[in-house]
Amino acid sequence: MRNPECGTADAGQAPGPVGRVRLTDITADPADQPRERPLDPDHAAEIAAWLREDPAHDTPPVDLFRLPGGSLRLAHGNHRVEAYRRAGRADVPAVVHAGDAAAVRLFASGTNKDNVTLRRTAADKRRAVRMALEAAPDWSSRRIAEHVGVAHTLVNQVRAELEAAAGTDAPPPAERLGRDGRPARIAPRPPRPGAGDRGRVPTDATGYPVPPHLRDVFSDPRLGDLLDRLKTVLDGAGEVYERLAREPFLKAYPFCEVGPAAEALADLVRPGTGRLHQVIGWLVAGRPYAVCRRCRGESPDCPDCRGGGHLPARRYAELTPPVEAA
């Protein structure tokens, strides 16, 4: 049986001296786990079975942080620690880093991006981005995207969600730390609708007042969230293809059929990319642009808005007569 944890090391995490740490000395906080489901019992059982096969079997070391108070906090290797417990081992190979709770979460957020044994879900990626943003709010979105292994558009989206949840309308700082660790200027973002003027009646893109019963539709972020996720799929498919074509580490796996895998992925990506662009276009075309002037959202049978109470930009242009020049 092969090592179930083979190939889980994460790029960019420099290895330190490896020692052995007693399992009873390790503490763990669920908030430090970058997965929505911190433990997959089947995966832990598979590692434990491999450990029982031979006392000489060991997994790659787990990553621990010695906190200022002296305790050892687990940052990466939750399944391995559980597997060692199930296998009846007393200790586990580990690398011990120094840092505080924020350092633990920042480190943890950058793990698992190259884990081919237990791949991250979309929810896992969002959780990791949120952890990184909370631990390093002064990092730029592109630096966090590189650290976590996601598209920077997802980082921007999660950052906006955190700021909205905090209820802050303050402008972003003029600079954040870029990928090279140097201060990088960031473009000012437009204020959120209604920010700084809570008493003003919201309007549509044409300046027409939005009735109270339609305001949730015009401000609902879920369609934008869906579009961002589709764009992340596009970015991710292209990135995987590029990595298959150029990553030198794949040469260390002679039985991986990299060439055929890249060709097959290209056959999937090329036509799929066009269709995804088409899907995104269809969804973008339906975004609310203007309040329906015929029914104002009060008639489910309105022929203009199909009962939705709002019109996308193209439909609004079709229904609005052009203004003749004087």
C-alpha positions in Angstrom: 0.0 0.0 0.0 1.4 3.4 -1.0 1.6 6.3 1.4 -1.8 8.0 1.3 -0.2 11.3 2.2 2.3 11.2 -0.7 2.3 14.4 -2.6 0.6 16.6 -0.1 3.5 19.0 0.5 2.6 22.6 -0.4 4.7 24.7 -2.6 6.1 27.8 -1.0 6.3 26.3 2.5 10.1 26.1 3.3 10.9 23.0 5.3 12.5 23.4 8.7 14.2 20.9 11.0 12.1 17.8 11.5 11.6 16.3 14.9 9.1 14.2 16.7 6.4 15.6 19.0 4.2 13.6 21.4 0.5 13.6 20.3 -0.5 14.6 23.8 1.5 17.9 23.5 -0.4 19.0 20.4 -3.4 21.3 20.6 -5.8 22.1 17.8 -8.4 24.8 17.2 -11.1 24.2 14.6 -10.9 27.9 13.6 -7.3 27.1 12.3 -8.6 24.5 9.9 -8.8 25.8 6.3 -11.4 23.2 5.3 -15.2 23.5 5.9 -15.1 19.8 6.9 -11.9 19.6 9.0 -11.7 15.8 9.1 -12.5 13.1 6.5 -12.7 9.9 8.6 -12.1 7.6 5.6 -8.9 9.5 4.7 -7.6 9.4 8.3 -8.5 5.6 8.4 -6.5 5.0 5.2 -3.4 6.8 6.5 -3.8 4.9 9.8 -3.9 1.5 8.0 -0.7 2.4 6.1 1.0 3.3 9.4 0.0 0.0 10.9 1.6 -2.0 8.1 5.1 -1.2 9.2 6.4 0.6 12.3 9.0 2.3 10.1 6.3 4.0 8.1 6.0 7.8 8.6 4.1 10.5 6.8 5.6 13.9 5.9 5.9 16.0 9.0 3.0 18.1 10.3 3.4 21.8 10.9 3.1 23.1 14.5 3.5 26.6 15.9 4.9 27.3 19.4 2.7 30.1 20.7 3.9 32.8 23.0 2.5 30.9 26.0 4.5 27.8 25.1 1.7 25.6 23.7 2.0 23.8 20.4 -0.8 24.6 18.0 -1.5 22.4 14.9 -1.4 24.4 11.7 -1.3 21.7 9.0 -1.7 17.9 9.2 -5.0 17.3 10.9 -5.6 14.0 9.2 -2.1 12.8 9.9 -2.4 13.6 13.6 -5.7 11.7 13.8 -4.2 8.8 11.8 -1.2 8.5 14.2 -3.7 8.4 17.1 -5.7 5.7 15.4 -2.6 3.7 14.7 -1.6 3.7 18.3 1.5 5.8 17.8 2.8 8.0 20.6 4.4 10.8 18.5 4.4 12.2 15.0 7.1 13.8 12.8 6.7 17.6 13.0 8.2 20.9 12.0 7.9 23.5 14.8 7.6 27.2 13.8 7.3 30.2 16.1 4.4 32.6 16.0 1.1 33.7 17.4 -2.5 32.7 16.6 -2.6 34.9 13.5 0.5 33.3 12.2 -1.0 29.9 12.6 -4.1 30.8 10.6 -2.1 32.6 7.9 0.1 29.6 7.5 -2.9 27.2 7.5 -4.7 29.2 4.9 -1.9 28.6 2.4 -1.9 24.8 2.8 -3.6 22.1 0.8 -3.5 24.0 -2.5 -1.3 21.3 -4.0 -3.0 18.4 -2.2 -3.9 15.9 -4.9 -5.1 13.3 -2.4 -7.9 15.3 -0.8 -8.7 18.2 -3.1 -10.2 21.4 -1.8 -13.8 22.3 -2.4 -15.0 25.7 -3.5 -16.2 26.2 0.1 -12.7 25.3 1.4 -11.1 27.9 -0.8 -13.5 30.6 0.4 -12.8 29.7 4.0 -9.0 29.8 3.4 -9.3 33.2 1.7 -11.3 34.5 4.7 -8.7 33.2 7.1 -5.9 34.8 5.2 -7.7 38.2 5.0 -8.4 38.1 8.7 -4.8 37.2 9.6 -3.2 39.6 7.1 -5.6 42.4 6.2 -2.6 44.5 5.0 -1.8 42.0 2.2 -2.9 42.8 -1.3 -5.6 40.7 -3.0 -3.1 39.3 -5.5 -0.6 38.4 -2.7 -3.4 36.5 -0.8 -4.5 34.9 -4.0 -1.0 33.5 -4.6 -0.7 32.4 -1.0 -4.0 30.6 -0.9 -3.9 29.3 -4.5 -7.1 31.0 -5.9 -8.0 33.7 -8.3 -7.6 37.3 -7.1 -11.3 38.0 -8.0 -12.4 35.6 -5.3 -10.2 37.4 -2.8 -11.8 40.7 -3.8 -15.2 39.2 -3.4 -14.6 37.7 0.0 -12.9 40.9 1.2 -16.0 42.9 0.2 -18.2 40.4 2.0 -16.1 40.8 5.2 -16.2 44.6 5.0 -20.0 44.5 4.4 -20.5 42.2 7.4 -18.4 44.5 9.6 -20.6 47.4 8.5 -17.6 49.6 7.5 -17.9 52.3 4.9 -14.3 53.5 5.4 -12.2 53.7 2.2 -9.5 51.1 1.8 -5.9 52.0 2.7 -3.9 53.7 -0.1 -1.4 50.8 0.0 -1.2 47.1 0.9 1.7 44.7 0.9 2.2 43.2 -2.6 3.5 39.7 -3.5 7.1 40.9 -3.2 6.5 42.2 0.3 6.7 45.8 -0.7 3.9 48.4 -0.3 1.8 48.5 -3.4 -0.7 51.2 -4.3 -4.3 50.0 -4.7 -7.0 51.6 -6.8 -9.8 53.2 -4.8 -13.0 51.3 -4.9 -16.4 52.9 -5.6 -18.6 53.3 -2.5 -21.2 50.6 -1.9 -24.7 51.7 -2.9 -26.2 53.8 -0.1 -22.9 54.1 1.8 -22.6 57.3 3.7 -26.2 58.3 2.8 -28.5 55.9 4.6 -31.6 58.1 4.2 -31.5 58.5 0.4 -34.0 56.5 -1.7 -32.0 54.0 -3.8 -32.4 54.4 -7.6 -31.8 52.1 -10.6 -29.2 52.8 -13.3 -31.4 55.4 -14.9 -31.9 57.4 -11.7 -35.5 56.1 -11.2 -36.5 55.4 -7.6 -36.6 51.7 -6.7 -39.8 50.7 -4.9 -39.3 49.1 -1.4 -40.4 45.7 -2.5 -37.8 45.6 -5.3 -34.8 46.8 -3.4 -33.6 43.4 -2.3 -33.5 42.3 -5.9 -31.4 45.3 -7.0 -29.0 44.9 -4.1 -28.8 41.0 -3.9 -25.2 40.0 -4.4 -25.9 36.3 -5.2 -26.0 36.7 -9.0 -22.7 38.5 -8.9 -21.3 35.8 -6.6 -22.4 33.1 -9.1 -20.7 35.0 -12.0 -17.5 35.3 -10.0 -17.5 31.6 -9.3 -18.0 30.8 -13.0 -15.1 33.2 -13.8 -13.0 31.3 -11.1 -13.8 28.0 -12.9 -12.5 29.6 -16.2 -9.3 30.9 -14.5 -8.8 27.5 -12.7 -9.1 25.3 -15.8 -6.6 27.4 -17.8 -4.2 27.5 -14.8 -4.3 23.7 -14.4 -3.6 23.2 -18.2 -0.7 25.6 -18.0 0.8 23.9 -15.0 0.5 20.5 -16.6 2.4 21.8 -19.6 5.2 23.5 -17.7 5.6 22.4 -14.1 9.1 20.8 -13.7 8.1 18.9 -10.5 6.0 16.5 -12.6 9.1 15.0 -14.0 9.6 13.3 -10.6 6.5 11.2 -11.3 7.5 9.1 -14.3 4.3 7.0 -14.2 2.1 10.1 -14.5 1.0 10.4 -18.1 1.5 14.2 -18.2 1.4 14.6 -22.0 -1.9 12.7 -22.6 -3.4 14.3 -19.5 -2.6 17.8 -20.9 -4.0 16.9 -24.3 -7.2 15.5 -22.8 -7.6 18.6 -20.6 -7.1 20.8 -23.5 -9.8 19.0 -25.4 -12.1 19.7 -22.5 -11.0 23.3 -21.8 -11.1 24.7 -25.3 -14.7 24.0 -26.1 -15.8 24.3 -22.5 -14.2 27.8 -22.2 -16.3 29.1 -25.0 -19.5 27.6 -23.5 -18.7 29.1 -20.1 -18.2 32.5 -21.6 -21.6 32.0 -23.3 -23.2 31.1 -19.9 -21.7 34.1 -18.2 -23.0 36.3 -21.1 -26.5 35.0 -20.6 -26.5 35.6 -16.9 -24.9 39.1 -17.2 -27.6 40.0 -19.7 -30.3 39.4 -17.1 -28.9 41.6 -14.4 -31.4 44.3 -13.1 -30.8 47.6 -14.8 -34.1 49.6 -14.5 -37.4 49.4 -12.7 -40.2 48.3 -15.0 -42.2 51.5 -15.7 -45.3 49.6 -16.8 -46.0 47.7 -13.5 -43.2 48.7 -11.0 -43.1 45.1 -9.9 -46.8 44.9 -9.0 -48.0 42.6 -11.8 -46.9 39.0 -12.2 -48.3 39.0 -15.7 -46.5 42.1 -17.0 -45.4 41.5 -20.6 -42.5 44.0 -20.3 -40.7 42.6 -17.3 -42.1 39.0 -17.3 -43.4 39.7 -13.7 -40.0 40.4 -12.3 -40.5 44.1 -11.8 -37.1 45.0 -13.3 -35.5 45.1 -16.8 -32.0 44.3 -18.0 -30.2 46.9 -20.0 -31.0 45.5 -23.4 -34.7 45.0 -22.6 -34.9 48.6 -21.2 -33.4 49.9 -24.4 -35.9 48.0 -26.5 -38.8 49.5 -24.6 -37.5 53.0 -24.3 -38.0 55.1 -27.4 -34.9 56.9 -28.6 -34.5 60.6 -27.8 -34.5 62.6 -31.0 -32.0 65.4 -31.3 -33.4 68.9 -31.3 
